[in-house]
Amino acid sequence: QVQLVESGGGLVQPGGPLRLSCTASASIRGTHTMAWYRQAPGNQRELVARITVAGSTNYLDSVKRRFTISRDSAKNTVHLQMNSLKPEDTAVYYCKLELLSFASWGQGTQVTVSS
């Protein structure tokens, strides 16, 4: 089936940057809506950023000035550039492929923002 693999998570100091990447299996062709979600322990999973087929983007208000979602369609990859990270950004970040008839999730990658 569809496979999404996230990478780029890790430990970073407050104020620092991280870049997350999500690559879909090669069987997925064309441009699709993709999104990043995150979930901290005890919290609900929340939408962080989404990029549509047309290239429109939307962001969680608290990250809008700091995070940027982008895609490389030729590589079936979506990125999340995270700057000025705060401890409240600590969570497991998940990549999601959104189709009309399918929704696939990656396994998640841990982002920890701490001194």
Order of alpha helices (4+ residues) and beta strands (2+ residues): beta-beta-beta-beta-beta-beta-beta-beta-beta-beta-beta
